[in-house]
Amino acid sequence: MSASTMTRLVLDDLREALGLLRGSHQALAAPPSRAAQAFGAVGLFGFARTRSDVRNGQGRAAFGDNLDRAREHVRTSLTALHDLQSAHGGRPVVAALLAQLDPLGLDGLVAALQQDAVPKDSRLAAEYLEPVLARMRVFEKYLVAAQQQLLQESVSRPED
């Protein structure tokens, strides 16, 4: 498989994970609707609850599902990245990509996306996800640049 195709596989899974986490982050960071606030503030049995508790019910379950799916996409992306390194690590573009990605601590992304690592409170979970998403966006930027270079190389040197 060509290096540009393998890079595309890494990028596709990373983008799937980013999409899932961006949607969850926006939902967690958004203030609850007035109806949710009115119902949630009193609750089913008349107990007062905080704003962040209002959002923690079903939204938390959906967030957990997205987190699990995103973690699996990141895991698949990292596996494809290791395959790219094994197959094409000697190529200058791939070697430069790996050198750029190494300080990002990409293997730590899987641990950062564990259910236990993310705070239960919606506001805190949104804050927690911000640096994780930022790190993934940098990862994406480097992958796109490398893929473009590899595609340019394949056009000028079709044997790859």
Beta strands, then each sheet from edge to edge (+ up, - down):
end
